[in-house]
């Protein structure tokens, strides 16, 4: 194992983590922004008003994107395990 391999493998793992978390983070950001605009317009500053819609929307996106996320994780793990003998050398 070379230093380049370890850095490349860590980079690939971090990219996969960011790719998998992006749908939920994006929806949370958009819903939070919309709720913040509504709160600013109505001057209603209640914390649960922003928390509950974000939790529900992130859960819905998780349910929708879960098959795609699992496919990406399984592909990454399968490639890791199939190439494990090459990595050990």
N, C-alpha and C positions, 0 to 999 in steps of 0.2 A: 504494500500500500504506500503510495506516494502522498506527499502533501497536497498535490494538485487534485488527486482523487478524493481525499477527505474533504477538501474545500468545495469541490464540485458536488459531492454527495450531500453535504450540509446545505449548499445553495439550492439544490434540487428539492430537498425536504422542506426548506423554508418557503420556496416558491409554491409548492403544493399546499402547504398550510395556508398561505395567503389566498391562493386561488379558491380553496374550499371555504374559507371564512368570508370571502368577499360578498356573496349574495346576502347573507344575514346582516353583515355590517352595513352594506349599502341601503338595505331596506330600513334598518334601524336609524340610519342617518336621515333618510328622506322623511320618515314618519316623525322623528324628533323635530326636524326643521318645520314641518307643517304644523305640528302641535305648538311649537314655540311661536310661530307667526299668529296662530289663533289666540294663544295666551296673551301675546303682546297687544293684539287688537282689542280683546275683551278685558284686558287688565285683570285677568283671573290667574293668579299664581298658585296653583295647587300642584304639588309634586306628583300625586297619584294620577293626575290628569295626563301627564306625559309618560309615566311609567307603564301603565296598563296597556295603552295602545301599542307601545313599542314591544312589549313582551308578547302580546297576541300576534302582531305582524311578524315578528322574528320566528315564532313558533310555526306559523303558517308557511313561511318561506322554508323553514327547516323541513317540514313535511313534504313540500313540493320538490325541493332540491336534494332530498336524502338519497334517492337512487343514483343520481349523478355523482354525488359526493362519495358514496360507497364504491361506485365504479372506479373513480379516480384513485381512491385509497387501495382498492384491491389490485389495480394495475401496478401501482407503485410497489406494493408489498410483493406481488408476484415477481416483478422484475428483480427486486432485491434478493429474494430467495433463490430464483433461478440462476442468478449470477454470483451467488455467494462463493462457490469454489474459485471463481476468477478473482474475487476480491481478496481472498485469503492469501493468495500467492504473493 
